[in-house]
Amino acid sequence: MGAVVRTNIPARLDRLPWSNWHWRILIGLGTVWILDGLEVTIVGTLGDRLTHPQSGLHLSPTEVGLAAAAYVIGAVLGALVFGGLTDWLGRKRIFVVTLALYLVATLATALSFNAWSFFAFRFLTGSAIGGEYSAINSAIDELIPARVRGRVDLLVNGSFWLGAMAGSAASILLLDQSLLPLNIGWRVAFSLGALLGVAILLVRRHVPESPRWLFLHARDQEAEQIVAAVEQRVASEKGRLAPVEDYVSVQTGLRSGLRAVARTLAVKYRKRTAVGLALFVGQAFLYNAVFFTQAMVLSKFFGVRDARVGAFMIPLALGNFLGPALLGALFDTIGRRVMITASFVLSGLLLIGTALLFQRELLSTSTLTIAWSAVFFFASAAASSAYLTVSEVFPMEIRASAIALFYAIGTGLGGVIGPVLFGAAIEVGTRSAVASGYYLGAALMILAGLAEGLLGVEAARASLEQIAPPLSTVSEEPPGLR
């Protein structure tokens, strides 16, 4: 059993004005979702090219699906493994390791020589991205001031769609055989992700360990040095900082394993767990209802050629990015419960309207794309707020593990059950069958929004320690306090 540490570090981090130092944190940590968006979109748009006999791989359509499944399985397992390690070994160690793994794996993907090597490298790439979600979300929340935590989290998670737009635009060029041979274009695509990852790694090297994690693990002197250095830098830019008197006392040396995670989620915070599950399941099914079926809907019902599908992805990605970017500030001002409920319910209602119009053959490719973009303007803010929620409402000792668990559930359902259901709907071949998938995704979104409205926690502008006190918090200060 370790000593009790009494510190005002959380309050000092929360009272910092926004500065260049915060921008560096945002760039070094937050831009990784651009990589995820790039990865997912490039594979989706280049899937058909990989089946060509002259591609260098000559995968079958089934093998393209297996590669996508390998990425999803890797992401789920990577999240669970690296999530636990993030709580145990620290945020910085893991977000450096996962980015390095991503660089190696995605570059290896570009050099794949057969189907099995492609599967293996996609699995490793997915595991790196899955690990990033828990390490990065926990680190950002613990470094960013409470008053802007909502908008920053939504912007970070929404940046996935900048990568998606880049991937869609790049696919148009990479599929042009007059620019690149069949066996080179897809390799260049994966190499671009590795180049972007190197740039992020150069910035990330200077991001410190979370001081909150440090003092919890009896490294309070190191945490003090980091925060003092940050305060000095911010004060030189913004002026004198106000003193703070809000302290927290924690018992160091306590290990939080799987038992603590299970007990906290299933007993201590079971209502929060139920809300988190509802949010993740809802957004997973809505996204798969549209994105898994988009290319087939455009091709089967509107006669769009495969090579042009990427162009229709760009406005959807733009709507997905603009939602969190423009609505994010409202999650800090109006509040979490109102905005999360509204974004989930509105996106569900808009998808119902889109399904009705699609079913009655009242939409063209342009109006359908506009409708989808409107749905995702709110749905993207909703999905980003799901990550924000589970990173805020659970104690620091299990924060990364909780993020990993909910991410794994959402990704697993979205990447496994969703495609099975919506693939069956497409196979039926009728507009009504496809619309039924939209109705299912919409219903789950609306139910998730109502769950947040009834059971959600109002975390806007509150410190993480107020929302969910550390499991090791002590109410009295025994002798030997430091």
Secondary structure as a PSIPRED ss2 file (coil, helix, strand):
# PSIPRED VFORMAT (PSIPRED V4.0)

   1 M C   1.000  0.000  0.000
   2 G C   1.000  0.000  0.000
   3 A C   1.000  0.000  0.000
   4 V E   0.000  0.000  1.000
   5 V E   0.000  0.000  1.000
   6 R E   0.000  0.000  1.000
   7 T E   0.000  0.000  1.000
   8 N C   1.000  0.000  0.000
   9 I H   0.000  1.000  0.000
  10 P H   0.000  1.000  0.000
  11 A H   0.000  1.000  0.000
  12 R H   0.000  1.000  0.000
  13 L H   0.000  1.000  0.000
  14 D H   0.000  1.000  0.000
  15 R C   1.000  0.000  0.000
  16 L C   1.000  0.000  0.000
  17 P C   1.000  0.000  0.000
  18 W C   1.000  0.000  0.000
  19 S C   1.000  0.000  0.000
  20 N H   0.000  1.000  0.000
  21 W H   0.000  1.000  0.000
  22 H H   0.000  1.000  0.000
  23 W H   0.000  1.000  0.000
  24 R H   0.000  1.000  0.000
  25 I H   0.000  1.000  0.000
  26 L H   0.000  1.000  0.000
  27 I H   0.000  1.000  0.000
  28 G H   0.000  1.000  0.000
  29 L H   0.000  1.000  0.000
  30 G H   0.000  1.000  0.000
  31 T C   1.000  0.000  0.000
  32 V H   0.000  1.000  0.000
  33 W H   0.000  1.000  0.000
  34 I H   0.000  1.000  0.000
  35 L H   0.000  1.000  0.000
  36 D H   0.000  1.000  0.000
  37 G H   0.000  1.000  0.000
  38 L H   0.000  1.000  0.000
  39 E H   0.000  1.000  0.000
  40 V H   0.000  1.000  0.000
  41 T H   0.000  1.000  0.000
  42 I H   0.000  1.000  0.000
  43 V H   0.000  1.000  0.000
  44 G H   0.000  1.000  0.000
  45 T H   0.000  1.000  0.000
  46 L H   0.000  1.000  0.000
  47 G C   1.000  0.000  0.000
  48 D C   1.000  0.000  0.000
  49 R H   0.000  1.000  0.000
  50 L H   0.000  1.000  0.000
  51 T H   0.000  1.000  0.000
  52 H C   1.000  0.000  0.000
  53 P C   1.000  0.000  0.000
  54 Q C   1.000  0.000  0.000
  55 S C   1.000  0.000  0.000
  56 G C   1.000  0.000  0.000
  57 L C   1.000  0.000  0.000
  58 H C   1.000  0.000  0.000
  59 L C   1.000  0.000  0.000
  60 S C   1.000  0.000  0.000
  61 P H   0.000  1.000  0.000
  62 T H   0.000  1.000  0.000
  63 E H   0.000  1.000  0.000
  64 V H   0.000  1.000  0.000
  65 G H   0.000  1.000  0.000
  66 L H   0.000  1.000  0.000
  67 A H   0.000  1.000  0.000
  68 A H   0.000  1.000  0.000
  69 A H   0.000  1.000  0.000
  70 A H   0.000  1.000  0.000
  71 Y H   0.000  1.000  0.000
  72 V H   0.000  1.000  0.000
  73 I H   0.000  1.000  0.000
  74 G H   0.000  1.000  0.000
  75 A H   0.000  1.000  0.000
  76 V H   0.000  1.000  0.000
  77 L H   0.000  1.000  0.000
  78 G H   0.000  1.000  0.000
  79 A H   0.000  1.000  0.000
  80 L H   0.000  1.000  0.000
  81 V H   0.000  1.000  0.000
  82 F H   0.000  1.000  0.000
  83 G H   0.000  1.000  0.000
  84 G H   0.000  1.000  0.000
  85 L H   0.000  1.000  0.000
  86 T H   0.000  1.000  0.000
  87 D H   0.000  1.000  0.000
  88 W H   0.000  1.000  0.000
  89 L H   0.000  1.000  0.000
  90 G C   1.000  0.000  0.000
  91 R H   0.000  1.000  0.000
  92 K H   0.000  1.000  0.000
  93 R H   0.000  1.000  0.000
  94 I H   0.000  1.000  0.000
  95 F H   0.000  1.000  0.000
  96 V H   0.000  1.000  0.000
  97 V H   0.000  1.000  0.000
  98 T H   0.000  1.000  0.000
  99 L H   0.000  1.000  0.000
 100 A H   0.000  1.000  0.000
 101 L H   0.000  1.000  0.000
 102 Y H   0.000  1.000  0.000
 103 L H   0.000  1.000  0.000
 104 V H   0.000  1.000  0.000
 105 A H   0.000  1.000  0.000
 106 T H   0.000  1.000  0.000
 107 L H   0.000  1.000  0.000
 108 A H   0.000  1.000  0.000
 109 T H   0.000  1.000  0.000
 110 A H   0.000  1.000  0.000
 111 L C   1.000  0.000  0.000
 112 S C   1.000  0.000  0.000
 113 F C   1.000  0.000  0.000
 114 N C   1.000  0.000  0.000
 115 A H   0.000  1.000  0.000
 116 W H   0.000  1.000  0.000
 117 S H   0.000  1.000  0.000
 118 F H   0.000  1.000  0.000
 119 F H   0.000  1.000  0.000
 120 A H   0.000  1.000  0.000
 121 F H   0.000  1.000  0.000
 122 R H   0.000  1.000  0.000
 123 F H   0.000  1.000  0.000
 124 L H   0.000  1.000  0.000
 125 T H   0.000  1.000  0.000
 126 G H   0.000  1.000  0.000
 127 S H   0.000  1.000  0.000
 128 A H   0.000  1.000  0.000
 129 I H   0.000  1.000  0.000
 130 G H   0.000  1.000  0.000
 131 G H   0.000  1.000  0.000
 132 E H   0.000  1.000  0.000
 133 Y H   0.000  1.000  0.000
 134 S H   0.000  1.000  0.000
 135 A H   0.000  1.000  0.000
 136 I H   0.000  1.000  0.000
 137 N H   0.000  1.000  0.000
 138 S H   0.000  1.000  0.000
 139 A H   0.000  1.000  0.000
 140 I H   0.000  1.000  0.000
 141 D H   0.000  1.000  0.000
 142 E H   0.000  1.000  0.000
 143 L H   0.000  1.000  0.000
 144 I C   1.000  0.000  0.000
 145 P C   1.000  0.000  0.000
 146 A H   0.000  1.000  0.000
 147 R H   0.000  1.000  0.000
 148 V H   0.000  1.000  0.000
 149 R H   0.000  1.000  0.000
 150 G H   0.000  1.000  0.000
 151 R H   0.000  1.000  0.000
 152 V H   0.000  1.000  0.000
 153 D H   0.000  1.000  0.000
 154 L H   0.000  1.000  0.000
 155 L H   0.000  1.000  0.000
 156 V H   0.000  1.000  0.000
 157 N H   0.000  1.000  0.000
 158 G H   0.000  1.000  0.000
 159 S C   1.000  0.000  0.000
 160 F H   0.000  1.000  0.000
 161 W H   0.000  1.000  0.000
 162 L H   0.000  1.000  0.000
 163 G H   0.000  1.000  0.000
 164 A H   0.000  1.000  0.000
 165 M H   0.000  1.000  0.000
 166 A H   0.000  1.000  0.000
 167 G H   0.000  1.000  0.000
 168 S H   0.000  1.000  0.000
 169 A H   0.000  1.000  0.000
 170 A H   0.000  1.000  0.000
 171 S H   0.000  1.000  0.000
 172 I H   0.000  1.000  0.000
 173 L H   0.000  1.000  0.000
 174 L H   0.000  1.000  0.000
 175 L C   1.000  0.000  0.000
 176 D C   1.000  0.000  0.000
 177 Q C   1.000  0.000  0.000
 178 S C   1.000  0.000  0.000
 179 L C   1.000  0.000  0.000
 180 L C   1.000  0.000  0.000
 181 P C   1.000  0.000  0.000
 182 L H   0.000  1.000  0.000
 183 N H   0.000  1.000  0.000
 184 I H   0.000  1.000  0.000
 185 G H   0.000  1.000  0.000
 186 W H   0.000  1.000  0.000
 187 R H   0.000  1.000  0.000
 188 V H   0.000  1.000  0.000
 189 A H   0.000  1.000  0.000
 190 F H   0.000  1.000  0.000
 191 S H   0.000  1.000  0.000
 192 L H   0.000  1.000  0.000
 193 G H   0.000  1.000  0.000
 194 A H   0.000  1.000  0.000
 195 L H   0.000  1.000  0.000
 196 L H   0.000  1.000  0.000
 197 G H   0.000  1.000  0.000
 198 V H   0.000  1.000  0.000
 199 A H   0.000  1.000  0.000
 200 I H   0.000  1.000  0.000
 201 L H   0.000  1.000  0.000
 202 L H   0.000  1.000  0.000
 203 V H   0.000  1.000  0.000
 204 R H   0.000  1.000  0.000
 205 R C   1.000  0.000  0.000
 206 H C   1.000  0.000  0.000
 207 V C   1.000  0.000  0.000
 208 P C   1.000  0.000  0.000
 209 E C   1.000  0.000  0.000
 210 S C   1.000  0.000  0.000
 211 P H   0.000  1.000  0.000
 212 R H   0.000  1.000  0.000
 213 W H   0.000  1.000  0.000
 214 L H   0.000  1.000  0.000
 215 F H   0.000  1.000  0.000
 216 L H   0.000  1.000  0.000
 217 H C   1.000  0.000  0.000
 218 A C   1.000  0.000  0.000
 219 R C   1.000  0.000  0.000
 220 D H   0.000  1.000  0.000
 221 Q H   0.000  1.000  0.000
 222 E H   0.000  1.000  0.000
 223 A H   0.000  1.000  0.000
 224 E H   0.000  1.000  0.000
 225 Q H   0.000  1.000  0.000
 226 I H   0.000  1.000  0.000
 227 V H   0.000  1.000  0.000
 228 A H   0.000  1.000  0.000
 229 A H   0.000  1.000  0.000
 230 V H   0.000  1.000  0.000
 231 E H   0.000  1.000  0.000
 232 Q H   0.000  1.000  0.000
 233 R H   0.000  1.000  0.000
 234 V H   0.000  1.000  0.000
 235 A H   0.000  1.000  0.000
 236 S H   0.000  1.000  0.000
 237 E H   0.000  1.000  0.000
 238 K H   0.000  1.000  0.000
 239 G C   1.000  0.000  0.000
 240 R C   1.000  0.000  0.000
 241 L C   1.000  0.000  0.000
 242 A C   1.000  0.000  0.000
 243 P C   1.000  0.000  0.000
 244 V C   1.000  0.000  0.000
 245 E C   1.000  0.000  0.000
 246 D C   1.000  0.000  0.000
 247 Y C   1.000  0.000  0.000
 248 V E   0.000  0.000  1.000
 249 S E   0.000  0.000  1.000
 250 V E   0.000  0.000  1.000
 251 Q E   0.000  0.000  1.000
 252 T C   1.000  0.000  0.000
 253 G C   1.000  0.000  0.000
 254 L C   1.000  0.000  0.000
 255 R C   1.000  0.000  0.000
 256 S C   1.000  0.000  0.000
 257 G C   1.000  0.000  0.000
 258 L H   0.000  1.000  0.000
 259 R H   0.000  1.000  0.000
 260 A H   0.000  1.000  0.000
 261 V H   0.000  1.000  0.000
 262 A H   0.000  1.000  0.000
 263 R H   0.000  1.000  0.000
 264 T H   0.000  1.000  0.000
 265 L H   0.000  1.000  0.000
 266 A H   0.000  1.000  0.000
 267 V H   0.000  1.000  0.000
 268 K H   0.000  1.000  0.000
 269 Y C   1.000  0.000  0.000
 270 R H   0.000  1.000  0.000
 271 K H   0.000  1.000  0.000
 272 R H   0.000  1.000  0.000
 273 T H   0.000  1.000  0.000
 274 A H   0.000  1.000  0.000
 275 V H   0.000  1.000  0.000
 276 G H   0.000  1.000  0.000
 277 L H   0.000  1.000  0.000
 278 A H   0.000  1.000  0.000
 279 L H   0.000  1.000  0.000
 280 F H   0.000  1.000  0.000
 281 V H   0.000  1.000  0.000
 282 G H   0.000  1.000  0.000
 283 Q H   0.000  1.000  0.000
 284 A H   0.000  1.000  0.000
 285 F H   0.000  1.000  0.000
 286 L H   0.000  1.000  0.000
 287 Y H   0.000  1.000  0.000
 288 N H   0.000  1.000  0.000
 289 A H   0.000  1.000  0.000
 290 V H   0.000  1.000  0.000
 291 F H   0.000  1.000  0.000
 292 F H   0.000  1.000  0.000
 293 T H   0.000  1.000  0.000
 294 Q H   0.000  1.000  0.000
 295 A H   0.000  1.000  0.000
 296 M H   0.000  1.000  0.000
 297 V H   0.000  1.000  0.000
 298 L H   0.000  1.000  0.000
 299 S H   0.000  1.000  0.000
 300 K H   0.000  1.000  0.000
 301 F H   0.000  1.000  0.000
 302 F H   0.000  1.000  0.000
 303 G C   1.000  0.000  0.000
 304 V C   1.000  0.000  0.000
 305 R C   1.000  0.000  0.000
 306 D H   0.000  1.000  0.000
 307 A H   0.000  1.000  0.000
 308 R H   0.000  1.000  0.000
 309 V H   0.000  1.000  0.000
 310 G H   0.000  1.000  0.000
 311 A H   0.000  1.000  0.000
 312 F H   0.000  1.000  0.000
 313 M H   0.000  1.000  0.000
 314 I H   0.000  1.000  0.000
 315 P H   0.000  1.000  0.000
 316 L H   0.000  1.000  0.000
 317 A H   0.000  1.000  0.000
 318 L H   0.000  1.000  0.000
 319 G H   0.000  1.000  0.000
 320 N H   0.000  1.000  0.000
 321 F H   0.000  1.000  0.000
 322 L H   0.000  1.000  0.000
 323 G H   0.000  1.000  0.000
 324 P H   0.000  1.000  0.000
 325 A H   0.000  1.000  0.000
 326 L H   0.000  1.000  0.000
 327 L H   0.000  1.000  0.000
 328 G H   0.000  1.000  0.000
 329 A H   0.000  1.000  0.000
 330 L H   0.000  1.000  0.000
 331 F H   0.000  1.000  0.000
 332 D H   0.000  1.000  0.000
 333 T H   0.000  1.000  0.000
 334 I C   1.000  0.000  0.000
 335 G C   1.000  0.000  0.000
 336 R H   0.000  1.000  0.000
 337 R H   0.000  1.000  0.000
 338 V H   0.000  1.000  0.000
 339 M H   0.000  1.000  0.000
 340 I H   0.000  1.000  0.000
 341 T H   0.000  1.000  0.000
 342 A H   0.000  1.000  0.000
 343 S H   0.000  1.000  0.000
 344 F H   0.000  1.000  0.000
 345 V H   0.000  1.000  0.000
 346 L H   0.000  1.000  0.000
 347 S H   0.000  1.000  0.000
 348 G H   0.000  1.000  0.000
 349 L H   0.000  1.000  0.000
 350 L H   0.000  1.000  0.000
 351 L H   0.000  1.000  0.000
 352 I H   0.000  1.000  0.000
 353 G H   0.000  1.000  0.000
 354 T H   0.000  1.000  0.000
 355 A H   0.000  1.000  0.000
 356 L H   0.000  1.000  0.000
 357 L H   0.000  1.000  0.000
 358 F H   0.000  1.000  0.000
 359 Q H   0.000  1.000  0.000
 360 R C   1.000  0.000  0.000
 361 E C   1.000  0.000  0.000
 362 L C   1.000  0.000  0.000
 363 L C   1.000  0.000  0.000
 364 S C   1.000  0.000  0.000
 365 T H   0.000  1.000  0.000
 366 S H   0.000  1.000  0.000
 367 T H   0.000  1.000  0.000
 368 L H   0.000  1.000  0.000
 369 T H   0.000  1.000  0.000
 370 I H   0.000  1.000  0.000
 371 A H   0.000  1.000  0.000
 372 W H   0.000  1.000  0.000
 373 S H   0.000  1.000  0.000
 374 A H   0.000  1.000  0.000
 375 V H   0.000  1.000  0.000
 376 F H   0.000  1.000  0.000
 377 F H   0.000  1.000  0.000
 378 F H   0.000  1.000  0.000
 379 A H   0.000  1.000  0.000
 380 S H   0.000  1.000  0.000
 381 A H   0.000  1.000  0.000
 382 A H   0.000  1.000  0.000
 383 A H   0.000  1.000  0.000
 384 S H   0.000  1.000  0.000
 385 S H   0.000  1.000  0.000
 386 A H   0.000  1.000  0.000
 387 Y H   0.000  1.000  0.000
 388 L H   0.000  1.000  0.000
 389 T H   0.000  1.000  0.000
 390 V H   0.000  1.000  0.000
 391 S H   0.000  1.000  0.000
 392 E H   0.000  1.000  0.000
 393 V C   1.000  0.000  0.000
 394 F C   1.000  0.000  0.000
 395 P C   1.000  0.000  0.000
 396 M H   0.000  1.000  0.000
 397 E H   0.000  1.000  0.000
 398 I H   0.000  1.000  0.000
 399 R H   0.000  1.000  0.000
 400 A H   0.000  1.000  0.000
 401 S H   0.000  1.000  0.000
 402 A H   0.000  1.000  0.000
 403 I H   0.000  1.000  0.000
 404 A H   0.000  1.000  0.000
 405 L H   0.000  1.000  0.000
 406 F H   0.000  1.000  0.000
 407 Y H   0.000  1.000  0.000
 408 A H   0.000  1.000  0.000
 409 I H   0.000  1.000  0.000
 410 G H   0.000  1.000  0.000
 411 T H   0.000  1.000  0.000
 412 G H   0.000  1.000  0.000
 413 L H   0.000  1.000  0.000
 414 G H   0.000  1.000  0.000
 415 G H   0.000  1.000  0.000
 416 V H   0.000  1.000  0.000
 417 I H   0.000  1.000  0.000
 418 G H   0.000  1.000  0.000
 419 P H   0.000  1.000  0.000
 420 V H   0.000  1.000  0.000
 421 L H   0.000  1.000  0.000
 422 F H   0.000  1.000  0.000
 423 G H   0.000  1.000  0.000
 424 A H   0.000  1.000  0.000
 425 A H   0.000  1.000  0.000
 426 I H   0.000  1.000  0.000
 427 E H   0.000  1.000  0.000
 428 V H   0.000  1.000  0.000
 429 G C   1.000  0.000  0.000
 430 T C   1.000  0.000  0.000
 431 R H   0.000  1.000  0.000
 432 S H   0.000  1.000  0.000
 433 A H   0.000  1.000  0.000
 434 V H   0.000  1.000  0.000
 435 A H   0.000  1.000  0.000
 436 S H   0.000  1.000  0.000
 437 G H   0.000  1.000  0.000
 438 Y H   0.000  1.000  0.000
 439 Y H   0.000  1.000  0.000
 440 L H   0.000  1.000  0.000
 441 G H   0.000  1.000  0.000
 442 A H   0.000  1.000  0.000
 443 A H   0.000  1.000  0.000
 444 L H   0.000  1.000  0.000
 445 M H   0.000  1.000  0.000
 446 I H   0.000  1.000  0.000
 447 L H   0.000  1.000  0.000
 448 A H   0.000  1.000  0.000
 449 G H   0.000  1.000  0.000
 450 L H   0.000  1.000  0.000
 451 A H   0.000  1.000  0.000
 452 E H   0.000  1.000  0.000
 453 G H   0.000  1.000  0.000
 454 L H   0.000  1.000  0.000
 455 L H   0.000  1.000  0.000
 456 G C   1.000  0.000  0.000
 457 V C   1.000  0.000  0.000
 458 E C   1.000  0.000  0.000
 459 A C   1.000  0.000  0.000
 460 A C   1.000  0.000  0.000
 461 R C   1.000  0.000  0.000
 462 A C   1.000  0.000  0.000
 463 S C   1.000  0.000  0.000
 464 L H   0.000  1.000  0.000
 465 E H   0.000  1.000  0.000
 466 Q H   0.000  1.000  0.000
 467 I H   0.000  1.000  0.000
 468 A C   1.000  0.000  0.000
 469 P C   1.000  0.000  0.000
 470 P C   1.000  0.000  0.000
 471 L C   1.000  0.000  0.000
 472 S C   1.000  0.000  0.000
 473 T E   0.000  0.000  1.000
 474 V C   1.000  0.000  0.000
 475 S C   1.000  0.000  0.000
 476 E C   1.000  0.000  0.000
 477 E C   1.000  0.000  0.000
 478 P C   1.000  0.000  0.000
 479 P C   1.000  0.000  0.000
 480 G C   1.000  0.000  0.000
 481 L C   1.000  0.000  0.000
 482 R C   1.000  0.000  0.000
